[in-house]
Amino acid sequence: MNTPIKIKVKIAVAVGPDGSWNAVGWSNASSMKEMMDIAVDEVSDGENRFWIEVELPVPQEVTIIVDKYDIEG
């Protein structure tokens, strides 16, 4: 069995004082500041700012080999 390939992801999150929130992230962002600026633009002033960092698996193609006799009985 193949070991899943994982990528590190960083997501900018802004939470407004009214409970509204916005999360932003993409792999080719020009800067971390750009991501946070976009997250903050969508919530009320007085926000809290957070970074979420996580490792996620990259989808992989899976090949399953089944013996012909298993299918036909």
PDB file with SEQRES, HELIX, SHEET and CRYST1 records, atoms N, CA, C and O in Angstrom:
SEQRES   1 A   73  MET ASN THR PRO ILE LYS ILE LYS VAL LYS ILE ALA VAL          
SEQRES   2 A   73  ALA VAL GLY PRO ASP GLY SER TRP ASN ALA VAL GLY TRP          
SEQRES   3 A   73  SER ASN ALA SER SER MET LYS GLU MET MET ASP ILE ALA          
SEQRES   4 A   73  VAL ASP GLU VAL SER ASP GLY GLU ASN ARG PHE TRP ILE          
SEQRES   5 A   73  GLU VAL GLU LEU PRO VAL PRO GLN GLU VAL THR ILE ILE          
SEQRES   6 A   73  VAL ASP LYS TYR ASP ILE GLU GLY                              
HELIX    1 AA1 MET A   32  ASP A   41  1                                  10    
HELIX    2 AA2 LYS A   68  GLU A   72  1                                   5    
SHEET    1 AA1 3 TRP A  21  VAL A  24  0                                        
SHEET    2 AA1 3 LYS A   6  VAL A  15 -1                                        
SHEET    3 AA1 3 ASN A  48  PRO A  57 -1                                        
CRYST1    1.000    1.000    1.000  90.00  90.00  90.00 P 1           1          
ATOM      1  N   MET A   1       0.843  -1.175   0.000  1.00  0.00           N  
ATOM      2  CA  MET A   1       0.000   0.000   0.000  1.00  0.00           C  
ATOM      3  C   MET A   1       0.892   1.242   0.000  1.00  0.00           C  
ATOM      4  O   MET A   1       1.881   1.306   0.730  1.00  0.00           O  
ATOM      5  N   ASN A   2       0.536   2.216  -0.815  1.00  0.00           N  
ATOM      6  CA  ASN A   2       1.320   3.436  -0.911  1.00  0.00           C  
ATOM      7  C   ASN A   2       1.070   4.352   0.275  1.00  0.00           C  
ATOM      8  O   ASN A   2      -0.051   4.466   0.771  1.00  0.00           O  
ATOM      9  N   THR A   3       2.136   5.002   0.718  1.00  0.00           N  
ATOM     10  CA  THR A   3       2.002   6.002   1.770  1.00  0.00           C  
ATOM     11  C   THR A   3       1.437   7.264   1.129  1.00  0.00           C  
ATOM     12  O   THR A   3       1.970   7.727   0.121  1.00  0.00           O  
ATOM     13  N   PRO A   4       0.368   7.833   1.692  1.00  0.00           N  
ATOM     14  CA  PRO A   4      -0.223   9.026   1.086  1.00  0.00           C  
ATOM     15  C   PRO A   4       0.772  10.185   1.075  1.00  0.00           C  
ATOM     16  O   PRO A   4       1.507  10.399   2.039  1.00  0.00           O  
ATOM     17  N   ILE A   5       0.780  10.916  -0.019  1.00  0.00           N  
ATOM     18  CA  ILE A   5       1.572  12.136  -0.121  1.00  0.00           C  
ATOM     19  C   ILE A   5       0.772  13.230   0.572  1.00  0.00           C  
ATOM     20  O   ILE A   5      -0.434  13.355   0.365  1.00  0.00           O  
ATOM     21  N   LYS A   6       1.455  14.024   1.400  1.00  0.00           N  
ATOM     22  CA  LYS A   6       0.765  15.093   2.120  1.00  0.00           C  
ATOM     23  C   LYS A   6       1.384  16.441   1.786  1.00  0.00           C  
ATOM     24  O   LYS A   6       2.574  16.546   1.487  1.00  0.00           O  
ATOM     25  N   ILE A   7       0.548  17.467   1.845  1.00  0.00           N  
ATOM     26  CA  ILE A   7       1.017  18.829   1.650  1.00  0.00           C  
ATOM     27  C   ILE A   7       0.684  19.639   2.898  1.00  0.00           C  
ATOM     28  O   ILE A   7      -0.298  19.369   3.590  1.00  0.00           O  
ATOM     29  N   LYS A   8       1.519  20.634   3.169  1.00  0.00           N  
ATOM     30  CA  LYS A   8       1.248  21.544   4.279  1.00  0.00           C  
ATOM     31  C   LYS A   8       0.437  22.714   3.739  1.00  0.00           C  
ATOM     32  O   LYS A   8       0.784  23.313   2.721  1.00  0.00           O  
ATOM     33  N   VAL A   9      -0.647  23.026   4.438  1.00  0.00           N  
ATOM     34  CA  VAL A   9      -1.563  24.082   4.026  1.00  0.00           C  
ATOM     35  C   VAL A   9      -1.622  25.129   5.133  1.00  0.00           C  
ATOM     36  O   VAL A   9      -1.673  24.789   6.315  1.00  0.00           O  
ATOM     37  N   LYS A  10      -1.615  26.401   4.746  1.00  0.00           N  
ATOM     38  CA  LYS A  10      -1.750  27.487   5.716  1.00  0.00           C  
ATOM     39  C   LYS A  10      -2.930  28.341   5.278  1.00  0.00           C  
ATOM     40  O   LYS A  10      -2.991  28.777   4.129  1.00  0.00           O  
ATOM     41  N   ILE A  11      -3.875  28.585   6.196  1.00  0.00           N  
ATOM     42  CA  ILE A  11      -5.119  29.284   5.888  1.00  0.00           C  
ATOM     43  C   ILE A  11      -5.251  30.490   6.807  1.00  0.00           C  
ATOM     44  O   ILE A  11      -5.108  30.373   8.024  1.00  0.00           O  
ATOM     45  N   ALA A  12      -5.525  31.648   6.219  1.00  0.00           N  
ATOM     46  CA  ALA A  12      -5.765  32.864   6.986  1.00  0.00           C  
ATOM     47  C   ALA A  12      -7.230  32.895   7.402  1.00  0.00           C  
ATOM     48  O   ALA A  12      -8.118  32.653   6.584  1.00  0.00           O  
ATOM     49  N   VAL A  13      -7.483  33.194   8.678  1.00  0.00           N  
ATOM     50  CA  VAL A  13      -8.847  33.262   9.189  1.00  0.00           C  
ATOM     51  C   VAL A  13      -9.021  34.564   9.956  1.00  0.00           C  
ATOM     52  O   VAL A  13      -8.185  34.930  10.783  1.00  0.00           O  
ATOM     53  N   ALA A  14     -10.122  35.259   9.669  1.00  0.00           N  
ATOM     54  CA  ALA A  14     -10.484  36.460  10.422  1.00  0.00           C  
ATOM     55  C   ALA A  14     -11.869  36.238  11.020  1.00  0.00           C  
ATOM     56  O   ALA A  14     -12.779  35.758  10.344  1.00  0.00           O  
ATOM     57  N   VAL A  15     -12.018  36.596  12.309  1.00  0.00           N  
ATOM     58  CA  VAL A  15     -13.301  36.464  13.004  1.00  0.00           C  
ATOM     59  C   VAL A  15     -13.699  37.843  13.510  1.00  0.00           C  
ATOM     60  O   VAL A  15     -12.980  38.465  14.291  1.00  0.00           O  
ATOM     61  N   GLY A  16     -14.867  38.314  13.046  1.00  0.00           N  
ATOM     62  CA  GLY A  16     -15.352  39.621  13.445  1.00  0.00           C  
ATOM     63  C   GLY A  16     -15.996  39.598  14.819  1.00  0.00           C  
ATOM     64  O   GLY A  16     -16.360  38.533  15.318  1.00  0.00           O  
ATOM     65  N   PRO A  17     -16.142  40.771  15.436  1.00  0.00           N  
ATOM     66  CA  PRO A  17     -16.735  40.853  16.768  1.00  0.00           C  
ATOM     67  C   PRO A  17     -18.199  40.403  16.801  1.00  0.00           C  
ATOM     68  O   PRO A  17     -18.733  40.101  17.869  1.00  0.00           O  
ATOM     69  N   ASP A  18     -18.839  40.358  15.645  1.00  0.00           N  
ATOM     70  CA  ASP A  18     -20.231  39.911  15.569  1.00  0.00           C  
ATOM     71  C   ASP A  18     -20.348  38.403  15.315  1.00  0.00           C  
ATOM     72  O   ASP A  18     -21.450  37.878  15.163  1.00  0.00           O  
ATOM     73  N   GLY A  19     -19.193  37.709  15.270  1.00  0.00           N  
ATOM     74  CA  GLY A  19     -19.197  36.268  15.025  1.00  0.00           C  
ATOM     75  C   GLY A  19     -19.035  35.886  13.571  1.00  0.00           C  
ATOM     76  O   GLY A  19     -18.891  34.704  13.259  1.00  0.00           O  
ATOM     77  N   SER A  20     -19.057  36.858  12.673  1.00  0.00           N  
ATOM     78  CA  SER A  20     -18.823  36.541  11.258  1.00  0.00           C  
ATOM     79  C   SER A  20     -17.364  36.115  11.094  1.00  0.00           C  
ATOM     80  O   SER A  20     -16.499  36.534  11.863  1.00  0.00           O  
ATOM     81  N   TRP A  21     -17.099  35.286  10.096  1.00  0.00           N  
ATOM     82  CA  TRP A  21     -15.732  34.834   9.874  1.00  0.00           C  
ATOM     83  C   TRP A  21     -15.483  34.630   8.386  1.00  0.00           C  
ATOM     84  O   TRP A  21     -16.419  34.507   7.596  1.00  0.00           O  
ATOM     85  N   ASN A  22     -14.215  34.597   8.020  1.00  0.00           N  
ATOM     86  CA  ASN A  22     -13.804  34.357   6.647  1.00  0.00           C  
ATOM     87  C   ASN A  22     -12.458  33.642   6.672  1.00  0.00           C  
ATOM     88  O   ASN A  22     -11.562  34.018   7.428  1.00  0.00           O  
ATOM     89  N   ALA A  23     -12.322  32.613   5.846  1.00  0.00           N  
ATOM     90  CA  ALA A  23     -11.069  31.860   5.732  1.00  0.00           C  
ATOM     91  C   ALA A  23     -10.597  31.905   4.283  1.00  0.00           C  
ATOM     92  O   ALA A  23     -11.385  31.740   3.351  1.00  0.00           O  
ATOM     93  N   VAL A  24      -9.296  32.132   4.111  1.00  0.00           N  
ATOM     94  CA  VAL A  24      -8.741  32.296   2.766  1.00  0.00           C  
ATOM     95  C   VAL A  24      -7.392  31.580   2.679  1.00  0.00           C  
ATOM     96  O   VAL A  24      -6.583  31.641   3.605  1.00  0.00           O  
ATOM     97  N   GLY A  25      -7.168  30.909   1.567  1.00  0.00           N  
ATOM     98  CA  GLY A  25      -5.862  30.309   1.312  1.00  0.00           C  
ATOM     99  C   GLY A  25      -5.829  29.673  -0.064  1.00  0.00           C  
ATOM    100  O   GLY A  25      -6.838  29.157  -0.545  1.00  0.00           O  
ATOM    101  N   TRP A  26      -4.685  29.712  -0.684  1.00  0.00           N  
ATOM    102  CA  TRP A  26      -4.489  29.038  -1.963  1.00  0.00           C  
ATOM    103  C   TRP A  26      -3.007  28.806  -2.150  1.00  0.00           C  
ATOM    104  O   TRP A  26      -2.183  29.484  -1.537  1.00  0.00           O  
ATOM    105  N   SER A  27      -2.665  27.850  -2.995  1.00  0.00           N  
ATOM    106  CA  SER A  27      -1.284  27.375  -3.076  1.00  0.00           C  
ATOM    107  C   SER A  27      -0.305  28.364  -3.693  1.00  0.00           C  
ATOM    108  O   SER A  27       0.884  28.314  -3.380  1.00  0.00           O  
ATOM    109  N   ASN A  28      -0.758  29.242  -4.544  1.00  0.00           N  
ATOM    110  CA  ASN A  28       0.193  30.145  -5.208  1.00  0.00           C  
ATOM    111  C   ASN A  28      -0.034  31.608  -4.824  1.00  0.00           C  
ATOM    112  O   ASN A  28       0.157  32.502  -5.649  1.00  0.00           O  
ATOM    113  N   ALA A  29      -0.434  31.853  -3.594  1.00  0.00           N  
ATOM    114  CA  ALA A  29      -0.618  33.233  -3.123  1.00  0.00           C  
ATOM    115  C   ALA A  29       0.718  33.959  -3.187  1.00  0.00           C  
ATOM    116  O   ALA A  29       1.767  33.374  -2.916  1.00  0.00           O  
ATOM    117  N   SER A  30       0.671  35.228  -3.546  1.00  0.00           N  
ATOM    118  CA  SER A  30       1.920  35.976  -3.668  1.00  0.00           C  
ATOM    119  C   SER A  30       2.528  36.296  -2.307  1.00  0.00           C  
ATOM    120  O   SER A  30       3.740  36.483  -2.197  1.00  0.00           O  
ATOM    121  N   SER A  31       1.683  36.361  -1.254  1.00  0.00           N  
ATOM    122  CA  SER A  31       2.215  36.609   0.092  1.00  0.00           C  
ATOM    123  C   SER A  31       1.189  36.202   1.153  1.00  0.00           C  
ATOM    124  O   SER A  31      -0.006  36.091   0.879  1.00  0.00           O  
ATOM    125  N   MET A  32       1.684  35.989   2.351  1.00  0.00           N  
ATOM    126  CA  MET A  32       0.802  35.682   3.474  1.00  0.00           C  
ATOM    127  C   MET A  32      -0.060  36.909   3.789  1.00  0.00           C  
ATOM    128  O   MET A  32      -1.229  36.780   4.150  1.00  0.00           O  
ATOM    129  N   LYS A  33       0.522  38.078   3.651  1.00  0.00           N  
ATOM    130  CA  LYS A  33      -0.213  39.319   3.900  1.00  0.00           C  
ATOM    131  C   LYS A  33      -1.423  39.419   2.973  1.00  0.00           C  
ATOM    132  O   LYS A  33      -2.503  39.830   3.396  1.00  0.00           O  
ATOM    133  N   GLU A  34      -1.238  39.045   1.715  1.00  0.00           N  
ATOM    134  CA  GLU A  34      -2.343  39.094   0.745  1.00  0.00           C  
ATOM    135  C   GLU A  34      -3.506  38.218   1.209  1.00  0.00           C  
ATOM    136  O   GLU A  34      -4.662  38.636   1.144  1.00  0.00           O  
ATOM    137  N   MET A  35      -3.206  37.008   1.676  1.00  0.00           N  
ATOM    138  CA  MET A  35      -4.272  36.119   2.143  1.00  0.00           C  
ATOM    139  C   MET A  35      -5.001  36.714   3.343  1.00  0.00           C  
ATOM    140  O   MET A  35      -6.231  36.706   3.391  1.00  0.00           O  
ATOM    141  N   MET A  36      -4.245  37.229   4.313  1.00  0.00           N  
ATOM    142  CA  MET A  36      -4.880  37.777   5.510  1.00  0.00           C  
ATOM    143  C   MET A  36      -5.675  39.032   5.171  1.00  0.00           C  
ATOM    144  O   MET A  36      -6.758  39.238   5.719  1.00  0.00           O  
ATOM    145  N   ASP A  37      -5.157  39.875   4.276  1.00  0.00           N  
ATOM    146  CA  ASP A  37      -5.891  41.080   3.888  1.00  0.00           C  
ATOM    147  C   ASP A  37      -7.256  40.730   3.303  1.00  0.00           C  
ATOM    148  O   ASP A  37      -8.246  41.402   3.592  1.00  0.00           O  
ATOM    149  N   ILE A  38      -7.313  39.693   2.491  1.00  0.00           N  
ATOM    150  CA  ILE A  38      -8.583  39.273   1.892  1.00  0.00           C  
ATOM    151  C   ILE A  38      -9.513  38.717   2.965  1.00  0.00           C  
ATOM    152  O   ILE A  38     -10.710  39.004   2.955  1.00  0.00           O  
ATOM    153  N   ALA A  39      -8.974  37.926   3.890  1.00  0.00           N  
ATOM    154  CA  ALA A  39      -9.797  37.370   4.975  1.00  0.00           C  
ATOM    155  C   ALA A  39     -10.405  38.495   5.808  1.00  0.00           C  
ATOM    156  O   ALA A  39     -11.584  38.435   6.157  1.00  0.00           O  
ATOM    157  N   VAL A  40      -9.615  39.518   6.128  1.00  0.00           N  
ATOM    158  CA  VAL A  40     -10.057  40.625   6.982  1.00  0.00           C  
ATOM    159  C   VAL A  40     -11.091  41.500   6.269  1.00  0.00           C  
ATOM    160  O   VAL A  40     -11.994  42.036   6.910  1.00  0.00           O  
ATOM    161  N   ASP A  41     -10.965  41.645   4.957  1.00  0.00           N  
ATOM    162  CA  ASP A  41     -11.886  42.498   4.195  1.00  0.00           C  
ATOM    163  C   ASP A  41     -13.338  42.073   4.316  1.00  0.00           C  
ATOM    164  O   ASP A  41     -14.235  42.894   4.118  1.00  0.00           O  
ATOM    165  N   GLU A  42     -13.593  40.812   4.636  1.00  0.00           N  
ATOM    166  CA  GLU A  42     -14.958  40.281   4.631  1.00  0.00           C  
ATOM    167  C   GLU A  42     -15.616  40.240   6.010  1.00  0.00           C  
ATOM    168  O   GLU A  42     -16.729  39.731   6.141  1.00  0.00           O  
ATOM    169  N   VAL A  43     -14.948  40.769   7.041  1.00  0.00           N  
ATOM    170  CA  VAL A  43     -15.542  40.776   8.380  1.00  0.00           C  
ATOM    171  C   VAL A  43     -15.550  42.193   8.944  1.00  0.00           C  
ATOM    172  O   VAL A  43     -14.881  43.084   8.420  1.00  0.00           O  
ATOM    173  N   SER A  44     -16.314  42.392  10.018  1.00  0.00           N  
ATOM    174  CA  SER A  44     -16.418  43.705  10.659  1.00  0.00           C  
ATOM    175  C   SER A  44     -15.100  44.094  11.309  1.00  0.00           C  
ATOM    176  O   SER A  44     -14.303  43.237  11.689  1.00  0.00           O  
ATOM    177  N   ASP A  45     -14.879  45.415  11.432  1.00  0.00           N  
ATOM    178  CA  ASP A  45     -13.682  45.927  12.104  1.00  0.00           C  
ATOM    179  C   ASP A  45     -13.622  45.431  13.542  1.00  0.00           C  
ATOM    180  O   ASP A  45     -14.651  45.193  14.174  1.00  0.00           O  
ATOM    181  N   GLY A  46     -12.409  45.278  14.046  1.00  0.00           N  
ATOM    182  CA  GLY A  46     -12.206  44.774  15.402  1.00  0.00           C  
ATOM    183  C   GLY A  46     -12.016  43.272  15.416  1.00  0.00           C  
ATOM    184  O   GLY A  46     -12.230  42.621  16.439  1.00  0.00           O  
ATOM    185  N   GLU A  47     -11.615  42.723  14.283  1.00  0.00           N  
ATOM    186  CA  GLU A  47     -11.495  41.272  14.111  1.00  0.00           C  
ATOM    187  C   GLU A  47     -10.310  40.694  14.879  1.00  0.00           C  
ATOM    188  O   GLU A  47      -9.369  41.403  15.236  1.00  0.00           O  
ATOM    189  N   ASN A  48     -10.382  39.392  15.121  1.00  0.00           N  
ATOM    190  CA  ASN A  48      -9.234  38.599  15.550  1.00  0.00           C  
ATOM    191  C   ASN A  48      -8.714  37.885  14.315  1.00  0.00           C  
ATOM    192  O   ASN A  48      -9.486  37.502  13.436  1.00  0.00           O  
ATOM    193  N   ARG A  49      -7.392  37.708  14.252  1.00  0.00           N  
ATOM    194  CA  ARG A  49      -6.759  37.060  13.100  1.00  0.00           C  
ATOM    195  C   ARG A  49      -6.049  35.792  13.550  1.00  0.00           C  
ATOM    196  O   ARG A  49      -5.399  35.755  14.595  1.00  0.00           O  
ATOM    197  N   PHE A  50      -6.191  34.753  12.730  1.00  0.00           N  
ATOM    198  CA  PHE A  50      -5.600  33.452  13.051  1.00  0.00           C  
ATOM    199  C   PHE A  50      -4.981  32.841  11.801  1.00  0.00           C  
ATOM    200  O   PHE A  50      -5.365  33.168  10.678  1.00  0.00           O  
ATOM    201  N   TRP A  51      -4.017  31.949  12.013  1.00  0.00           N  
ATOM    202  CA  TRP A  51      -3.485  31.102  10.951  1.00  0.00           C  
ATOM    203  C   TRP A  51      -3.758  29.653  11.321  1.00  0.00           C  
ATOM    204  O   TRP A  51      -3.451  29.221  12.432  1.00  0.00           O  
ATOM    205  N   ILE A  52      -4.327  28.914  10.400  1.00  0.00           N  
ATOM    206  CA  ILE A  52      -4.541  27.480  10.589  1.00  0.00           C  
ATOM    207  C   ILE A  52      -3.523  26.769   9.710  1.00  0.00           C  
ATOM    208  O   ILE A  52      -3.439  27.031   8.510  1.00  0.00           O  
ATOM    209  N   GLU A  53      -2.747  25.867  10.312  1.00  0.00           N  
ATOM    210  CA  GLU A  53      -1.776  25.080   9.565  1.00  0.00           C  
ATOM    211  C   GLU A  53      -2.131  23.605   9.715  1.00  0.00           C  
ATOM    212  O   GLU A  53      -2.354  23.120  10.825  1.00  0.00           O  
ATOM    213  N   VAL A  54      -2.180  22.901   8.593  1.00  0.00           N  
ATOM    214  CA  VAL A  54      -2.578  21.496   8.617  1.00  0.00           C  
ATOM    215  C   VAL A  54      -1.899  20.769   7.458  1.00  0.00           C  
ATOM    216  O   VAL A  54      -1.582  21.371   6.433  1.00  0.00           O  
ATOM    217  N   GLU A  55      -1.681  19.459   7.637  1.00  0.00           N  
ATOM    218  CA  GLU A  55      -1.207  18.619   6.540  1.00  0.00           C  
ATOM    219  C   GLU A  55      -2.397  17.857   5.982  1.00  0.00           C  
ATOM    220  O   GLU A  55      -3.160  17.247   6.731  1.00  0.00           O  
ATOM    221  N   LEU A  56      -2.552  17.893   4.674  1.00  0.00           N  
ATOM    222  CA  LEU A  56      -3.676  17.226   4.006  1.00  0.00           C  
ATOM    223  C   LEU A  56      -3.150  16.247   2.966  1.00  0.00           C  
ATOM    224  O   LEU A  56      -2.119  16.503   2.344  1.00  0.00           O  
ATOM    225  N   PRO A  57      -3.853  15.114   2.765  1.00  0.00           N  
ATOM    226  CA  PRO A  57      -3.408  14.153   1.758  1.00  0.00           C  
ATOM    227  C   PRO A  57      -3.736  14.645   0.344  1.00  0.00           C  
ATOM    228  O   PRO A  57      -4.780  15.248   0.095  1.00  0.00           O  
ATOM    229  N   VAL A  58      -2.811  14.366  -0.559  1.00  0.00           N  
ATOM    230  CA  VAL A  58      -3.017  14.671  -1.977  1.00  0.00           C  
ATOM    231  C   VAL A  58      -3.736  13.472  -2.599  1.00  0.00           C  
ATOM    232  O   VAL A  58      -3.333  12.329  -2.381  1.00  0.00           O  
ATOM    233  N   PRO A  59      -4.806  13.726  -3.380  1.00  0.00           N  
ATOM    234  CA  PRO A  59      -5.501  12.595  -4.015  1.00  0.00           C  
ATOM    235  C   PRO A  59      -4.538  11.795  -4.902  1.00  0.00           C  
ATOM    236  O   PRO A  59      -3.718  12.364  -5.623  1.00  0.00           O  
ATOM    237  N   GLN A  60      -4.654  10.487  -4.835  1.00  0.00           N  
ATOM    238  CA  GLN A  60      -3.823   9.607  -5.645  1.00  0.00           C  
ATOM    239  C   GLN A  60      -4.691   8.609  -6.381  1.00  0.00           C  
ATOM    240  O   GLN A  60      -5.725   8.170  -5.878  1.00  0.00           O  
ATOM    241  N   GLU A  61      -4.259   8.261  -7.567  1.00  0.00           N  
ATOM    242  CA  GLU A  61      -4.950   7.231  -8.332  1.00  0.00           C  
ATOM    243  C   GLU A  61      -4.659   5.879  -7.703  1.00  0.00           C  
ATOM    244  O   GLU A  61      -3.523   5.593  -7.324  1.00  0.00           O  
ATOM    245  N   VAL A  62      -5.685   5.053  -7.592  1.00  0.00           N  
ATOM    246  CA  VAL A  62      -5.537   3.731  -6.995  1.00  0.00           C  
ATOM    247  C   VAL A  62      -5.868   2.680  -8.042  1.00  0.00           C  
ATOM    248  O   VAL A  62      -6.869   2.794  -8.748  1.00  0.00           O  
ATOM    249  N   THR A  63      -5.032   1.661  -8.142  1.00  0.00           N  
ATOM    250  CA  THR A  63      -5.279   0.552  -9.059  1.00  0.00           C  
ATOM    251  C   THR A  63      -5.606  -0.684  -8.236  1.00  0.00           C  
ATOM    252  O   THR A  63      -4.860  -1.057  -7.331  1.00  0.00           O  
ATOM    253  N   ILE A  64      -6.728  -1.313  -8.560  1.00  0.00           N  
ATOM    254  CA  ILE A  64      -7.141  -2.536  -7.872  1.00  0.00           C  
ATOM    255  C   ILE A  64      -7.107  -3.669  -8.886  1.00  0.00           C  
ATOM    256  O   ILE A  64      -7.738  -3.587  -9.940  1.00  0.00           O  
ATOM    257  N   ILE A  65      -6.378  -4.714  -8.568  1.00  0.00           N  
ATOM    258  CA  ILE A  65      -6.270  -5.867  -9.462  1.00  0.00           C  
ATOM    259  C   ILE A  65      -7.118  -6.988  -8.875  1.00  0.00           C  
ATOM    260  O   ILE A  65      -6.926  -7.388  -7.726  1.00  0.00           O  
ATOM    261  N   VAL A  66      -8.048  -7.486  -9.666  1.00  0.00           N  
ATOM    262  CA  VAL A  66      -8.949  -8.551  -9.220  1.00  0.00           C  
ATOM    263  C   VAL A  66      -8.764  -9.748 -10.142  1.00  0.00           C  
ATOM    264  O   VAL A  66      -8.711  -9.603 -11.363  1.00  0.00           O  
ATOM    265  N   ASP A  67      -8.668 -10.915  -9.553  1.00  0.00           N  
ATOM    266  CA  ASP A  67      -8.559 -12.139 -10.333  1.00  0.00           C  
ATOM    267  C   ASP A  67      -9.877 -12.376 -11.056  1.00  0.00           C  
ATOM    268  O   ASP A  67     -10.944 -12.285 -10.449  1.00  0.00           O  
ATOM    269  N   LYS A  68      -9.813 -12.676 -12.330  1.00  0.00           N  
ATOM    270  CA  LYS A  68     -10.989 -12.909 -13.174  1.00  0.00           C  
ATOM    271  C   LYS A  68     -11.929 -13.930 -12.527  1.00  0.00           C  
ATOM    272  O   LYS A  68     -13.147 -13.777 -12.618  1.00  0.00           O  
ATOM    273  N   TYR A  69     -11.405 -14.944 -11.890  1.00  0.00           N  
ATOM    274  CA  TYR A  69     -12.231 -15.997 -11.322  1.00  0.00           C  
ATOM    275  C   TYR A  69     -13.008 -15.521 -10.093  1.00  0.00           C  
ATOM    276  O   TYR A  69     -14.067 -16.062  -9.774  1.00  0.00           O  
ATOM    277  N   ASP A  70     -12.485 -14.527  -9.419  1.00  0.00           N  
ATOM    278  CA  ASP A  70     -13.195 -13.966  -8.268  1.00  0.00           C  
ATOM    279  C   ASP A  70     -14.496 -13.316  -8.716  1.00  0.00           C  
ATOM    280  O   ASP A  70     -15.486 -13.359  -7.985  1.00  0.00           O  
ATOM    281  N   ILE A  71     -14.516 -12.722  -9.887  1.00  0.00           N  
ATOM    282  CA  ILE A  71     -15.688 -12.020 -10.383  1.00  0.00           C  
ATOM    283  C   ILE A  71     -16.732 -13.014 -10.897  1.00  0.00           C  
ATOM    284  O   ILE A  71     -17.919 -12.876 -10.603  1.00  0.00           O  
ATOM    285  N   GLU A  72     -16.294 -14.006 -11.657  1.00  0.00           N  
ATOM    286  CA  GLU A  72     -17.226 -14.925 -12.291  1.00  0.00           C  
ATOM    287  C   GLU A  72     -17.638 -16.067 -11.363  1.00  0.00           C  
ATOM    288  O   GLU A  72     -18.618 -16.754 -11.650  1.00  0.00           O  
ATOM    289  N   GLY A  73     -16.946 -16.284 -10.298  1.00  0.00           N  
ATOM    290  CA  GLY A  73     -17.294 -17.376  -9.367  1.00  0.00           C  
ATOM    291  C   GLY A  73     -16.526 -18.556  -9.697  1.00  0.00           C  
ATOM    292  O   GLY A  73     -16.665 -19.587  -9.040  1.00  0.00           O  
TER     293      GLY A  73                                                      
END                                                                             
